[in-house]
Amino acid sequence: MSAWDIDAPSVGTVLNEVLGKVGDGSGDALDGALTTTGDEIMNAATAACSGPVEGELYHFLEHVGALAEEMVERAGSALEGCALAVDAYLVGDLEMAEEAQANATYAENPMNAPH
């Protein structure tokens, strides 16, 4: 069992700050920037007027877009896991807190994932 000493208000501040940078689906942060970038790459592919260039831009978008989407999903999962662990800690359920922490920290390296 781990030793726990959590400053919950500070953790909440950090979680909210990170959420503000990653985004909540409204498109005002990293999630929105990634969507805009994807749209602009699609526009460039369409405007390329060259089959090989267009094909490579679409291939690039497919590859990088999948990695970017996974990055945002993993960040959201980590934020949620951290919040659940702190909530469990606050109600005195240290076993649940440890489980939430373990679930939030497990992540497969996206560079090893199939593309």
C-alpha positions as CSV (number, residue, x, y, z in Angstrom):
1,M,0.0,0.0,0.0
2,S,1.3,3.5,-0.9
3,A,1.7,6.4,1.5
4,W,-0.7,9.1,0.6
5,D,-0.6,12.8,1.4
6,I,-2.6,14.6,-1.3
7,D,-3.2,18.4,-1.4
8,A,-6.6,18.0,-3.2
9,P,-7.2,21.7,-3.9
10,S,-3.8,22.0,-5.6
11,V,-4.4,18.8,-7.6
12,G,-7.7,20.2,-8.7
13,T,-6.0,23.4,-9.8
14,V,-3.4,21.5,-11.8
15,L,-6.1,19.2,-13.4
16,N,-8.2,22.2,-14.4
17,E,-5.1,23.9,-15.9
18,V,-4.1,20.8,-17.9
19,L,-7.7,20.3,-19.0
20,G,-7.7,23.9,-20.3
21,K,-4.6,23.2,-22.4
22,V,-5.8,19.8,-23.7
23,G,-9.4,20.8,-24.3
24,D,-12.8,19.7,-23.2
25,G,-14.2,19.1,-26.7
26,S,-15.2,22.7,-27.3
27,G,-12.3,23.3,-29.7
28,D,-10.7,26.1,-27.7
29,A,-7.4,24.3,-26.9
30,L,-5.2,21.5,-28.2
31,D,-8.2,19.5,-29.4
32,G,-9.4,22.4,-31.5
33,A,-5.9,23.2,-32.8
34,L,-5.5,19.6,-34.0
35,T,-8.9,19.7,-35.7
36,T,-8.0,23.0,-37.5
37,T,-4.6,21.6,-38.5
38,G,-6.3,18.5,-40.0
39,D,-8.7,20.6,-41.9
40,E,-5.9,22.8,-43.3
41,I,-3.9,19.7,-44.4
42,M,-7.0,18.4,-46.2
43,N,-7.4,21.8,-47.9
44,A,-3.8,21.7,-49.0
45,A,-4.2,18.2,-50.3
46,T,-7.3,19.3,-52.3
47,A,-5.5,22.4,-53.6
48,A,-2.3,20.5,-54.5
49,C,-3.5,19.6,-58.0
50,S,-1.0,16.7,-58.0
51,G,-2.0,13.2,-57.4
52,P,1.2,12.1,-55.6
53,V,1.3,15.2,-53.4
54,E,-2.4,14.9,-52.6
55,G,-2.0,11.2,-51.7
56,E,1.0,11.8,-49.5
57,L,-0.8,14.6,-47.6
58,Y,-3.8,12.4,-47.0
59,H,-1.5,9.6,-45.8
60,F,0.4,12.0,-43.5
61,L,-2.9,13.2,-42.1
62,E,-4.2,9.7,-41.5
63,H,-1.0,8.7,-39.6
64,V,-0.5,11.9,-37.6
65,G,-4.2,12.4,-37.0
66,A,-4.5,8.9,-35.4
67,L,-1.6,9.7,-33.1
68,A,-3.0,13.1,-32.2
69,E,-6.4,11.7,-31.4
70,E,-4.8,9.0,-29.2
71,M,-2.7,11.7,-27.5
72,V,-5.8,13.7,-26.5
73,E,-7.7,10.5,-25.4
74,R,-4.8,9.4,-23.2
75,A,-4.5,12.9,-21.7
76,G,-8.2,12.8,-20.9
77,S,-7.9,9.3,-19.4
78,A,-5.0,10.4,-17.2
79,L,-6.9,13.5,-16.0
80,E,-10.0,11.4,-15.2
81,G,-7.9,8.7,-13.4
82,C,-6.2,11.3,-11.3
83,A,-9.5,13.0,-10.4
84,L,-11.0,9.6,-9.5
85,A,-7.9,8.7,-7.3
86,V,-8.2,12.0,-5.4
87,D,-11.9,11.6,-4.9
88,A,-11.4,8.1,-3.5
89,Y,-8.6,9.4,-1.3
90,L,-10.9,12.1,0.0
91,V,-13.5,9.6,1.1
92,G,-10.9,7.4,2.6
93,D,-11.0,4.5,0.1
94,L,-7.3,4.1,-0.4
95,E,-7.7,0.8,-2.2
96,M,-9.9,2.5,-4.8
97,A,-7.5,5.4,-5.0
98,E,-4.6,3.0,-5.7
99,E,-6.6,1.2,-8.4
100,A,-7.5,4.5,-10.1
101,Q,-3.9,5.6,-9.9
102,A,-2.7,2.4,-11.5
103,N,-5.3,2.6,-14.2
104,A,-4.4,6.2,-15.0
105,T,-0.7,5.6,-15.2
106,Y,-0.8,2.6,-17.5
107,A,-0.3,3.6,-21.0
108,E,1.1,1.7,-24.0
109,N,3.8,3.7,-25.9
110,P,1.9,5.1,-28.9
111,M,5.1,4.9,-31.0
112,N,4.9,1.0,-30.6
113,A,1.2,0.9,-31.6
114,P,0.3,-0.4,-35.0
115,H,-0.1,2.4,-37.6
